[in-house]
Amino acid sequence: MKRALAIALLVALAMVHFMAEPASAVTCEDVNNALDPCLSYLTGGGAPSSGCCNGVRTLISMAPTASDRQTACQCAKDAASRNSNLRQEAAAALPSKCGVQTNIPISPNTDCSSIS
């Protein structure tokens, strides 16, 4: 009886531990992977590919909280700063060209701390 109670207690503790573990936060690797299909559009123009728009949708879904959006913004800002060929007008138009709304800009000039 004691053994069954101990096993039940351990199972309950394990369940509480896994339920209380926070969801993983968005990383720059996540952001880069999501936006990588957009690179040719962001540097060359034309229309974004379906893979690019799927990446934008993925990015939006990965950033449900203000903190996640600020992190994603900073990652996109850093990536934009490293790419001198980035066309600012293409980056600004990307969400509308993909038919989505987001407040995660792709710009080297964004104040990401103001993202809500």
GIFENCOR-V955720 format. One record per backbone hydrogen bond with DSSP energy under -0.5 kcal/mol. NH is the residue of the N-H (numbers start at 0). CO is the residue of the C=O. E is the energy in kcal/mol with one decimal. If there is no record, write none. Layout:
nh=NH co=CO e=E
nh=NH co=CO e=E
//
This chain:
nh=4 co=0 e=-2.1
nh=5 co=1 e=-2.6
nh=6 co=2 e=-2.5
nh=7 co=3 e=-2.4
nh=8 co=4 e=-2.4
nh=9 co=5 e=-2.4
nh=10 co=6 e=-2.5
nh=11 co=7 e=-2.3
nh=12 co=8 e=-2.5
nh=13 co=9 e=-2.4
nh=14 co=10 e=-2.3
nh=15 co=11 e=-2.2
nh=16 co=12 e=-2.4
nh=17 co=13 e=-2.3
nh=18 co=14 e=-2.2
nh=19 co=15 e=-2.0
nh=20 co=16 e=-0.9
nh=30 co=26 e=-2.2
nh=31 co=27 e=-3.0
nh=32 co=28 e=-2.6
nh=33 co=29 e=-2.4
nh=34 co=30 e=-2.4
nh=35 co=31 e=-1.5
nh=37 co=34 e=-2.1
nh=38 co=35 e=-1.6
nh=41 co=37 e=-3.0
nh=42 co=38 e=-1.7
nh=43 co=39 e=-2.2
nh=44 co=39 e=-0.5
nh=44 co=40 e=-1.8
nh=52 co=48 e=-2.3
nh=53 co=49 e=-2.5
nh=54 co=50 e=-1.9
nh=55 co=51 e=-2.2
nh=56 co=52 e=-2.3
nh=57 co=53 e=-2.4
nh=58 co=54 e=-2.6
nh=59 co=55 e=-2.2
nh=60 co=56 e=-2.2
nh=61 co=57 e=-1.8
nh=62 co=58 e=-0.6
nh=62 co=59 e=-1.0
nh=68 co=64 e=-2.6
nh=69 co=65 e=-2.5
nh=70 co=66 e=-2.2
nh=71 co=67 e=-2.9
nh=72 co=68 e=-2.6
nh=73 co=69 e=-2.3
nh=74 co=70 e=-2.4
nh=75 co=71 e=-2.6
nh=76 co=72 e=-2.9
nh=77 co=73 e=-2.6
nh=78 co=74 e=-2.4
nh=79 co=75 e=-2.6
nh=80 co=76 e=-2.2
nh=81 co=77 e=-1.4
nh=82 co=78 e=-0.7
nh=82 co=79 e=-0.7
nh=83 co=81 e=-0.8
nh=85 co=82 e=-1.5
nh=86 co=41 e=-3.0
nh=87 co=85 e=-0.8
nh=90 co=86 e=-2.2
nh=91 co=87 e=-2.5
nh=92 co=88 e=-1.5
nh=93 co=89 e=-1.0
nh=96 co=92 e=-2.6
nh=97 co=93 e=-1.6
nh=98 co=95 e=-1.0
nh=99 co=94 e=-2.7
nh=104 co=102 e=-0.7
nh=106 co=104 e=-0.7
nh=109 co=106 e=-0.9
nh=111 co=109 e=-1.1
nh=113 co=110 e=-1.8
nh=114 co=111 e=-1.4
//
